[in-house]
Structures are given as structure tokens and as C-alpha cells.
Amino acid sequence: MKIVTLVKHVPDAAADRTFDADYITDRAGVEGLLSELDEYAVEEALKVADAGAGVEVVALTMGPGGADAAVRKALQMGADSGVHVVDEALHGSDAPATAQVLAAAIAKIGDVDLVLTGMASTDGGMGVIPAMLAEHLGLAHVGYVGELTVSGGTVTCRRDGDAASETIEAALPAVVAVTDQINEPRYPSFKGIMAAKKKPVRAWTLADLGVDAARVGLDAAFSVVRAVTRRPERSQGQIVTDSGDGGTKLAEFLAARKFI
Ligand SMILES: Cc1cc2nc3c(=O)[nH]c(=O)nc-3n(C[C@H](O)[C@H](O)[C@H](O)COP(=O)(O)OP(=O)(O)OC[C@H]3O[C@@H](n4cnc5c(N)ncnc54)[C@H](O)[C@@H]3O)c2cc1C
């Protein structure tokens, strides 16, 4: 069985987010890391691999130079190999282009039984890539999955809603987006970190994937960012010293703002 897990390299949320002249997130000049929500997808792939025999886990990313750091983190956690789609022409790609390129990479990896993704990235946060990917690949898509099991040619998923939990079955191959409730991602062990250094990461260009560069990147984007305005710094807020009347002051504060 072969599982592909998507890993996006995103700017560190703690770092100051900057934009280039085209209002595209500056990914080159800032510290980046594996999108936290993707760690749950990597972990779930490794759990399936731990539970079965002959399961191969491939970590896949699309991004500029440096984005392979996201793949490296997945290899340190235990994935077997990685793929980094890197090409100048990808700069400024929107979600439709990203899905098209990732679908072409999955087709090139070949014989993929299950694609596991996070429920959203921690920078764009659109939560659309898994469904778009499934559309390109002609596969079933199950989103917001809080528990999954793979047996035979079927993946069985549980999705918890506010009122009810659904159990959804899909024939493999399929695309499944998991939530941050599905597991507790493992920390890379020292052994895992050392082993990752020897694991292969294939770097593919658009030409390697047979994707026309004119269909991706900023010029081909369906949506364009026209302006970026900084959110006002959060004000410190009112500090209340509780000298026995903290509760009253809080109630007055809430009442004055018609919260109560
Ligand atoms: C702040 C911001 C706003 C944006 N707004 C838009 C917009 O309105 N319209 C638009 O079309 N594009 C937009 N983009 C671009 C869009 O983010 C990228 O195309 C992105 O790669 C896909 O969207 P996402 O990050 O929201 O992914 P999501 O749909 O949230 O991600 C779902 C899953 O797909 C995986 N995934 C996403 N991108 C990659 C990748 N490059 N490599 C590997 N796995 C990946 C995620 O890791 C996650 O597991 C925006 C980007 C940013 C940073």
C-alpha cells in the first residue's frame, strides 16, 4: 500500500508576515515550518503503516526552495521518502493551480492508494485543496475526519458534527482530510532525525510533471490580491486589579458593553 501525505511549508506564525511587491506572502525571507495541521495527516499515515505490513509513506510538497524542510520534518517523523515540486513559475499560484500541480505529482508518484491531508493549511487556511485534488484525480474525498481505519480496499472514516457523528466509507484510492482531533503527532526521535538524512527527496519541476507553466503562477491566478493592509496592533485592554471587587468590575465592564 502507498500513502501520500501532503505537507505544506508555511511561514512561522510567530514571525512577522511580509508580502512581496505582488502582495504574495514572502516565503523566501521568513522562517518557515511544516504546517501544524499537516502533522496530524503525517501521523495518521504512519499509524496506518505501523498497523500494516508493506505500507510506504511519501510526503509531498509544492513550494519554493526551502519548502523541502516540511518534507524533512515528515521524514524525521517516519515517512519513507519525499517529493518536492519546485519551479520558479509556481510563484503566486492560487488554489486551483496548486491542486492541479499536486494532482500531477500524485499521478507521477503512481499506484497511490490513499492521500492524507490536513483539514487546512495554517497560512492560506482555505481548506479547499483536498476536494480540488480529488476532483482532478477522479477519487472520493472525505473531509474533517476524526478517526479512520483502512481494511482491504476500503477506508472507513468517522466525522464528528455538532449534532451527530457520521461513519463514511470510501473505496480506495481516496483523498481524506483529517482534523487535529484524530491523533497526537509523534515527536521525531534522535534515531528518526538521523535516519531522515539518508531518505530520498525527489525534486520535480513543472516539466517533469508535464504541467504547462502558463496555467500556474500569479499570471494564471483566478483571484488576485489587490491590497494588503496591516491589522491595527491589538490594544492592551483594560487591566483590572482585584481588591475583592474584581467580580463587580468585570460585570460592570460586560454590562457597559451590553454583553450581559
Ligand atoms: C493568506 C493567503 C490567502 C490566500 N487566498 C487565496 C484565495 O483567496 N484564493 C486562492 O485561490 N488562493 C489563495 N491563496 C493561495 C493558496 O493558499 C495556495 O494556492 C495554497 O497552496 C492552497 O491553499 P491553502 O494553503 O489555503 O490550502 P488548504 O486548502 O487550506 O490546504 C488543505 C491541505 O492541502 C495542503 N496543501 C495546500 N497547499 C499545499 C502545497 N503547496 N504543498 C503541499 N500541500 C499543500 C495543506 O497542507 C493541507 O493539508 C492564499 C494564500 C495565502 C497565504
Ligand as a Chemical Component Dictionary entry (heavy atoms), coordinates in Angstrom:
data_LIG
# 
_chem_comp.id                   LIG 
_chem_comp.type                 NON-POLYMER 
_chem_comp.pdbx_formal_charge   0 
_chem_comp.three_letter_code    LIG 
# 
loop_
_chem_comp_atom.comp_id 
_chem_comp_atom.atom_id 
_chem_comp_atom.alt_atom_id 
_chem_comp_atom.type_symbol 
_chem_comp_atom.charge 
_chem_comp_atom.model_Cartn_x 
_chem_comp_atom.model_Cartn_y 
_chem_comp_atom.model_Cartn_z 
_chem_comp_atom.pdbx_ordinal 
LIG C1  C1  C 0 -3.142 34.474 3.275  1  
LIG C2  C2  C 0 -3.379 33.739 1.961  2  
LIG C3  C3  C 0 -4.574 33.907 1.288  3  
LIG C4  C4  C 0 -4.804 33.215 0.089  4  
LIG N1  N1  N 0 -6.005 33.392 -0.529 5  
LIG C5  C5  C 0 -6.251 32.688 -1.660 6  
LIG C6  C6  C 0 -7.520 32.800 -2.308 7  
LIG O1  O1  O 0 -8.416 33.540 -1.859 8  
LIG N2  N2  N 0 -7.740 32.066 -3.434 9  
LIG C7  C7  C 0 -6.793 31.205 -3.933 10 
LIG O2  O2  O 0 -7.064 30.525 -4.927 11 
LIG N3  N3  N 0 -5.571 31.072 -3.337 12 
LIG C8  C8  C 0 -5.304 31.810 -2.224 13 
LIG N4  N4  N 0 -4.087 31.672 -1.621 14 
LIG C9  C9  C 0 -3.087 30.793 -2.212 15 
LIG C10 C10 C 0 -3.308 29.402 -1.672 16 
LIG O3  O3  O 0 -3.067 29.467 -0.317 17 
LIG C11 C11 C 0 -2.325 28.460 -2.227 18 
LIG O4  O4  O 0 -2.616 28.194 -3.506 19 
LIG C12 C12 C 0 -2.271 27.170 -1.412 20 
LIG O5  O5  O 0 -1.246 26.418 -1.798 21 
LIG C13 C13 C 0 -3.562 26.395 -1.330 22 
LIG O6  O6  O 0 -4.365 26.895 -0.415 23 
LIG P1  P1  P 0 -4.294 26.715 1.182  24 
LIG O7  O7  O 0 -2.952 26.939 1.695  25 
LIG O8  O8  O 0 -5.357 27.551 1.711  26 
LIG O9  O9  O 0 -4.610 25.168 1.342  27 
LIG P2  P2  P 0 -5.811 24.419 2.078  28 
LIG O10 O10 O 0 -6.876 24.138 1.094  29 
LIG O11 O11 O 0 -6.189 25.095 3.347  30 
LIG O12 O12 O 0 -4.985 23.080 2.471  31 
LIG C14 C14 C 0 -5.566 21.896 2.595  32 
LIG C15 C15 C 0 -4.471 20.838 2.565  33 
LIG O13 O13 O 0 -3.718 20.939 1.346  34 
LIG C16 C16 C 0 -2.340 21.010 1.642  35 
LIG N5  N5  N 0 -1.629 21.953 0.768  36 
LIG C17 C17 C 0 -2.002 23.215 0.413  37 
LIG N6  N6  N 0 -1.035 23.798 -0.326 38 
LIG C18 C18 C 0 -0.016 22.881 -0.410 39 
LIG C19 C19 C 0 1.283  22.887 -1.014 40 
LIG N7  N7  N 0 1.731  23.954 -1.668 41 
LIG N8  N8  N 0 2.066  21.779 -0.880 42 
LIG C20 C20 C 0 1.606  20.669 -0.212 43 
LIG N9  N9  N 0 0.396  20.607 0.390  44 
LIG C21 C21 C 0 -0.398 21.694 0.280  45 
LIG C22 C22 C 0 -2.336 21.596 3.068  46 
LIG O14 O14 O 0 -1.140 21.396 3.675  47 
LIG C23 C23 C 0 -3.477 20.934 3.719  48 
LIG O15 O15 O 0 -3.104 19.670 4.139  49 
LIG C24 C24 C 0 -3.821 32.345 -0.433 50 
LIG C25 C25 C 0 -2.603 32.186 0.252  51 
LIG C26 C26 C 0 -2.387 32.873 1.433  52 
LIG C27 C27 C 0 -1.097 32.665 2.174  53 
# 
loop_
_chem_comp_bond.comp_id 
_chem_comp_bond.atom_id_1 
_chem_comp_bond.atom_id_2 
_chem_comp_bond.value_order 
_chem_comp_bond.pdbx_ordinal 
LIG C1  C2  SING 1  
LIG C2  C3  SING 2  
LIG C2  C26 DOUB 3  
LIG C3  C4  DOUB 4  
LIG C4  N1  SING 5  
LIG C4  C24 SING 6  
LIG N1  C5  DOUB 7  
LIG C5  C6  SING 8  
LIG C5  C8  SING 9  
LIG C6  O1  DOUB 10 
LIG C6  N2  SING 11 
LIG N2  C7  SING 12 
LIG C7  O2  DOUB 13 
LIG C7  N3  SING 14 
LIG N3  C8  DOUB 15 
LIG C8  N4  SING 16 
LIG N4  C9  SING 17 
LIG N4  C24 SING 18 
LIG C9  C10 SING 19 
LIG C10 O3  SING 20 
LIG C10 C11 SING 21 
LIG C11 O4  SING 22 
LIG C11 C12 SING 23 
LIG C12 O5  SING 24 
LIG C12 C13 SING 25 
LIG C13 O6  SING 26 
LIG O6  P1  SING 27 
LIG P1  O7  DOUB 28 
LIG P1  O8  SING 29 
LIG P1  O9  SING 30 
LIG O9  P2  SING 31 
LIG P2  O10 DOUB 32 
LIG P2  O11 SING 33 
LIG P2  O12 SING 34 
LIG O12 C14 SING 35 
LIG C14 C15 SING 36 
LIG C15 O13 SING 37 
LIG C15 C23 SING 38 
LIG O13 C16 SING 39 
LIG C16 N5  SING 40 
LIG C16 C22 SING 41 
LIG N5  C17 SING 42 
LIG N5  C21 SING 43 
LIG C17 N6  DOUB 44 
LIG N6  C18 SING 45 
LIG C18 C19 SING 46 
LIG C18 C21 DOUB 47 
LIG C19 N7  SING 48 
LIG C19 N8  DOUB 49 
LIG N8  C20 SING 50 
LIG C20 N9  DOUB 51 
LIG N9  C21 SING 52 
LIG C22 O14 SING 53 
LIG C22 C23 SING 54 
LIG C23 O15 SING 55 
LIG C24 C25 DOUB 56 
LIG C25 C26 SING 57 
LIG C26 C27 SING 58 
# 
